[in-house]
Amino acid sequence: MSFNKKLNTGDFAILAEMEPPKGVNVSKMVENAAKVKGQVDAFVVPEMSNAVMRMSSLGGAMLLQSEGMETVMQVCCRDRNRLALQADILAANSCGIKSIMAVTGEDPSFGDHHQAASVYDIQLTELLEAVQMLQKGRDMAGIELDGAPDFQVGSVVNAGLKGDNLEAELEEMNKKIDAGTGFFITPPIFDIGSIETFMKHAEQKNAKIIPTVLLLKSVGMARYMSRNLEHVHIPDDLIKRIQKAPDKTRECIAIAKEMIDILRKEGFSGAFISTLGWEQRLPEIIGSKEVYG
């Protein structure tokens, strides 16, 4: 069953991040994706995440599509003006890509090309509105298209915020829903209780929420995230569990597997697995089809 059909029927979907290479050698990307083909419903192909120059999301997604694997192509406000964004979106649909995910994009100061100029010709909500307009058969200038694209459209939402920040995020989510967003991916979740308030509001909107399941790589990584990322809550018991484990990598994989199972049992729309370069670990994380289907 396709990712779109699972969203529409309420079945639990598995998404996995598949980073394009920094270069033209795509063999590892294709090999890692092929190992979990049939178990991952769609591969999310980032658009130069963390502002690090890589092969484009469009190129990476087209390659995986040519190998018979469904993809979600990221479109990013940071790097392209409205002309280029619309052109890439039309090209993607014509190449068989049926899902896109709109993001703002990290500032180039975080990446490896600090001299790069940010574009931000349009903001995230405007990009989502532009996609909706294209699907209705007209571009942002109001000119009729010769054939309209058809996408499942996703975006991001920060489910871990609190207080006034959460209220502002919920208002922004409502705008995204009005702009045609069909699913939302959250930052990494390690404790369902940390997003309980957010989920009460999301359920009222019937929003399809897909939390990120991040593969931790070490105790140090877990501690750093716990101390420095206010919107990501990592329980102390989980950090201690990794610290005490004789094989810490295997323990981190077990934690990711357990989180996927929790999300499935709690009725979320799916899980988005992010391995931060450890895509070869995906077969261990996903486990058997019988459990995670």
JOFEN-V355567 format. One record per residue. N is the residue number from 1. RES is the residue in one small letter. SS is DSSP state (~ for helix, > for strand, _ for the rest). OMEGA is omega in whole degrees, 0 to 359 (999 if undefined). D_FIRST is the distance of its C-alpha to the first C-alpha in Angstrom with 1 decimal. Layout:
N & RES & SS & OMEGA & D_FIRST
N & RES & SS & OMEGA & D_FIRST
//
This chain:
1 & m & _ & 183 & 0.0
2 & s & _ & 178 & 3.8
3 & f & ~ & 180 & 6.7
4 & n & ~ & 180 & 8.3
5 & k & ~ & 178 & 6.3
6 & k & ~ & 177 & 6.6
7 & l & ~ & 183 & 10.1
8 & n & ~ & 181 & 10.9
9 & t & ~ & 180 & 10.1
10 & g & _ & 177 & 11.7
11 & d & _ & 181 & 9.4
12 & f & _ & 183 & 10.7
13 & a & > & 176 & 9.5
14 & i & > & 173 & 11.3
15 & l & > & 177 & 13.1
16 & a & > & 177 & 15.9
17 & e & > & 177 & 18.9
18 & m & _ & 185 & 19.9
19 & e & _ & 174 & 23.5
20 & p & _ & 183 & 24.8
21 & p & _ & 170 & 28.1
22 & k & _ & 187 & 31.6
23 & g & _ & 183 & 32.5
24 & v & _ & 179 & 31.1
25 & n & _ & 184 & 30.1
26 & v & _ & 188 & 26.3
27 & s & ~ & 181 & 26.2
28 & k & ~ & 180 & 25.6
29 & m & ~ & 181 & 22.8
30 & v & ~ & 180 & 20.9
31 & e & ~ & 180 & 21.9
32 & n & ~ & 179 & 20.8
33 & a & ~ & 182 & 17.3
34 & a & ~ & 181 & 17.0
35 & k & ~ & 181 & 17.9
36 & v & _ & 176 & 14.8
37 & k & > & 182 & 12.4
38 & g & _ & 176 & 9.3
39 & q & _ & 173 & 10.4
40 & v & > & 182 & 10.5
41 & d & _ & 176 & 7.7
42 & a & > & 177 & 10.5
43 & f & > & 176 & 14.2
44 & v & > & 182 & 16.8
45 & v & > & 184 & 19.7
46 & p & _ & 175 & 22.9
47 & e & _ & 178 & 25.8
48 & m & _ & 181 & 28.7
49 & s & ~ & 184 & 28.3
50 & n & ~ & 178 & 31.7
51 & a & ~ & 176 & 33.2
52 & v & _ & 183 & 33.3
53 & m & _ & 176 & 33.4
54 & r & _ & 170 & 30.5
55 & m & _ & 184 & 28.5
56 & s & _ & 176 & 26.9
57 & s & ~ & 179 & 23.4
58 & l & ~ & 180 & 23.1
59 & g & ~ & 180 & 24.3
60 & g & ~ & 180 & 22.1
61 & a & ~ & 179 & 18.9
62 & m & ~ & 179 & 19.9
63 & l & ~ & 180 & 20.6
64 & l & ~ & 177 & 17.3
65 & q & ~ & 181 & 15.6
66 & s & ~ & 177 & 18.1
67 & e & _ & 176 & 16.9
68 & g & _ & 181 & 13.3
69 & m & _ & 181 & 12.1
70 & e & _ & 183 & 10.7
71 & t & > & 168 & 13.5
72 & v & > & 182 & 15.2
73 & m & > & 175 & 18.8
74 & q & > & 171 & 21.6
75 & v & > & 194 & 24.4
76 & c & > & 180 & 27.7
77 & c & _ & 191 & 30.9
78 & r & _ & 197 & 33.1
79 & d & _ & 188 & 33.4
80 & r & _ & 174 & 33.2
81 & n & _ & 186 & 34.9
82 & r & ~ & 177 & 33.4
83 & l & ~ & 183 & 33.9
84 & a & ~ & 179 & 32.0
85 & l & ~ & 180 & 29.2
86 & q & ~ & 180 & 28.6
87 & a & ~ & 179 & 29.0
88 & d & ~ & 181 & 26.3
89 & i & ~ & 178 & 23.8
90 & l & ~ & 180 & 24.5
91 & a & ~ & 181 & 24.3
92 & a & ~ & 182 & 20.9
93 & n & ~ & 179 & 19.3
94 & s & ~ & 179 & 21.2
95 & c & _ & 174 & 19.9
96 & g & _ & 179 & 16.2
97 & i & _ & 188 & 15.6
98 & k & _ & 181 & 13.8
99 & s & > & 175 & 14.5
100 & i & > & 181 & 17.9
101 & m & > & 183 & 19.8
102 & a & > & 179 & 23.4
103 & v & > & 177 & 26.0
104 & t & _ & 182 & 29.8
105 & g & _ & 180 & 30.3
106 & e & _ & 179 & 33.0
107 & d & _ & 180 & 36.5
108 & p & ~ & 179 & 37.7
109 & s & ~ & 179 & 40.3
110 & f & ~ & 189 & 37.7
111 & g & _ & 185 & 36.8
112 & d & _ & 176 & 38.6
113 & h & _ & 187 & 40.0
114 & h & _ & 180 & 42.2
115 & q & _ & 184 & 44.0
116 & a & _ & 178 & 40.9
117 & a & _ & 174 & 41.2
118 & s & _ & 180 & 38.5
119 & v & _ & 180 & 37.5
120 & y & _ & 176 & 36.0
121 & d & _ & 175 & 36.8
122 & i & _ & 179 & 34.5
123 & q & _ & 188 & 33.3
124 & l & ~ & 180 & 29.7
125 & t & ~ & 177 & 29.8
126 & e & ~ & 178 & 31.3
127 & l & ~ & 178 & 28.5
128 & l & ~ & 177 & 25.9
129 & e & ~ & 179 & 28.2
130 & a & ~ & 178 & 28.5
131 & v & ~ & 179 & 24.7
132 & q & ~ & 179 & 24.8
133 & m & ~ & 177 & 27.8
134 & l & ~ & 180 & 26.3
135 & q & ~ & 176 & 23.4
136 & k & _ & 172 & 26.2
137 & g & _ & 179 & 27.8
138 & r & > & 178 & 30.6
139 & d & _ & 184 & 31.4
140 & m & _ & 176 & 33.3
141 & a & _ & 179 & 36.6
142 & g & _ & 182 & 35.6
143 & i & _ & 184 & 35.5
144 & e & > & 179 & 33.2
145 & l & _ & 172 & 30.4
146 & d & _ & 184 & 29.9
147 & g & _ & 183 & 26.3
148 & a & _ & 177 & 24.3
149 & p & _ & 178 & 21.2
150 & d & _ & 185 & 18.1
151 & f & _ & 157 & 16.5
152 & q & > & 188 & 14.7
153 & v & > & 178 & 17.8
154 & g & > & 175 & 18.5
155 & s & > & 183 & 21.8
156 & v & > & 174 & 23.7
157 & v & _ & 181 & 25.6
158 & n & _ & 185 & 28.2
159 & a & _ & 186 & 27.7
160 & g & _ & 180 & 30.5
161 & l & _ & 182 & 33.4
162 & k & _ & 172 & 36.1
163 & g & ~ & 182 & 38.7
164 & d & ~ & 179 & 39.5
165 & n & ~ & 178 & 37.1
166 & l & ~ & 178 & 34.2
167 & e & ~ & 179 & 35.5
168 & a & ~ & 179 & 35.5
169 & e & ~ & 178 & 32.0
170 & l & ~ & 177 & 30.8
171 & e & ~ & 179 & 32.7
172 & e & ~ & 178 & 31.1
173 & m & ~ & 178 & 27.6
174 & n & ~ & 178 & 28.6
175 & k & ~ & 179 & 29.6
176 & k & ~ & 177 & 26.3
177 & i & ~ & 178 & 24.5
178 & d & ~ & 180 & 27.1
179 & a & _ & 173 & 26.3
180 & g & _ & 180 & 22.7
181 & t & _ & 184 & 21.0
182 & g & _ & 178 & 17.6
183 & f & > & 182 & 17.2
184 & f & > & 174 & 19.8
185 & i & > & 182 & 20.1
186 & t & > & 168 & 23.2
187 & p & > & 182 & 25.7
188 & p & > & 179 & 25.6
189 & i & _ & 176 & 25.7
190 & f & _ & 183 & 27.7
191 & d & _ & 182 & 28.8
192 & i & ~ & 181 & 27.0
193 & g & ~ & 182 & 30.4
194 & s & ~ & 180 & 31.2
195 & i & ~ & 183 & 28.8
196 & e & ~ & 180 & 29.5
197 & t & ~ & 178 & 31.6
198 & f & ~ & 185 & 29.0
199 & m & ~ & 177 & 26.3
200 & k & ~ & 178 & 28.6
201 & h & ~ & 181 & 28.8
202 & a & ~ & 180 & 25.2
203 & e & ~ & 178 & 24.3
204 & q & ~ & 180 & 26.9
205 & k & _ & 184 & 25.2
206 & n & _ & 181 & 21.7
207 & a & _ & 179 & 20.8
208 & k & _ & 186 & 17.4
209 & i & > & 179 & 18.8
210 & i & > & 180 & 17.3
211 & p & > & 174 & 20.3
212 & t & > & 171 & 21.2
213 & v & > & 184 & 21.6
214 & l & > & 175 & 24.4
215 & l & _ & 174 & 25.6
216 & l & _ & 183 & 29.3
217 & k & _ & 183 & 31.5
218 & s & _ & 174 & 34.8
219 & v & ~ & 180 & 37.0
220 & g & ~ & 178 & 38.5
221 & m & ~ & 180 & 35.3
222 & a & ~ & 180 & 34.6
223 & r & ~ & 181 & 38.2
224 & y & ~ & 181 & 38.2
225 & m & ~ & 181 & 35.1
226 & s & ~ & 184 & 36.5
227 & r & ~ & 191 & 39.9
228 & n & ~ & 180 & 39.0
229 & l & _ & 185 & 35.7
230 & e & _ & 184 & 36.7
231 & h & _ & 178 & 33.2
232 & v & _ & 181 & 31.7
233 & h & _ & 175 & 33.0
234 & i & _ & 182 & 33.1
235 & p & _ & 178 & 34.9
236 & d & ~ & 180 & 38.0
237 & d & ~ & 180 & 37.0
238 & l & ~ & 178 & 34.0
239 & i & ~ & 179 & 36.3
240 & k & ~ & 179 & 38.8
241 & r & ~ & 178 & 36.1
242 & i & ~ & 182 & 35.3
243 & q & ~ & 184 & 39.1
244 & k & ~ & 185 & 39.9
245 & a & _ & 177 & 37.2
246 & p & _ & 177 & 38.7
247 & d & _ & 188 & 35.6
248 & k & ~ & 177 & 34.6
249 & t & ~ & 179 & 31.6
250 & r & ~ & 179 & 30.1
251 & e & ~ & 178 & 30.8
252 & c & ~ & 176 & 29.1
253 & i & ~ & 179 & 25.9
254 & a & ~ & 179 & 26.3
255 & i & ~ & 178 & 26.6
256 & a & ~ & 178 & 23.4
257 & k & ~ & 180 & 21.5
258 & e & ~ & 180 & 23.3
259 & m & ~ & 177 & 22.5
260 & i & ~ & 181 & 18.7
261 & d & ~ & 178 & 19.3
262 & i & ~ & 181 & 21.6
263 & l & ~ & 178 & 19.3
264 & r & ~ & 181 & 16.6
265 & k & ~ & 181 & 19.5
266 & e & _ & 174 & 21.0
267 & g & _ & 176 & 18.1
268 & f & _ & 182 & 17.4
269 & s & _ & 179 & 14.2
270 & g & > & 177 & 13.6
271 & a & > & 177 & 15.8
272 & f & > & 184 & 16.9
273 & i & > & 177 & 18.6
274 & s & > & 183 & 21.7
275 & t & _ & 178 & 23.9
276 & l & _ & 176 & 26.6
277 & g & _ & 179 & 27.0
278 & w & _ & 182 & 26.0
279 & e & ~ & 179 & 22.7
280 & q & ~ & 179 & 23.8
281 & r & ~ & 183 & 23.5
282 & l & ~ & 179 & 19.7
283 & p & ~ & 179 & 19.2
284 & e & ~ & 182 & 21.8
285 & i & ~ & 186 & 20.5
286 & i & ~ & 178 & 16.9
287 & g & _ & 187 & 18.2
288 & s & _ & 176 & 16.7
289 & k & ~ & 182 & 13.1
290 & e & ~ & 182 & 15.0
291 & v & ~ & 191 & 16.2
292 & y & ~ & 174 & 13.7
293 & g & _ & 999 & 10.3
//
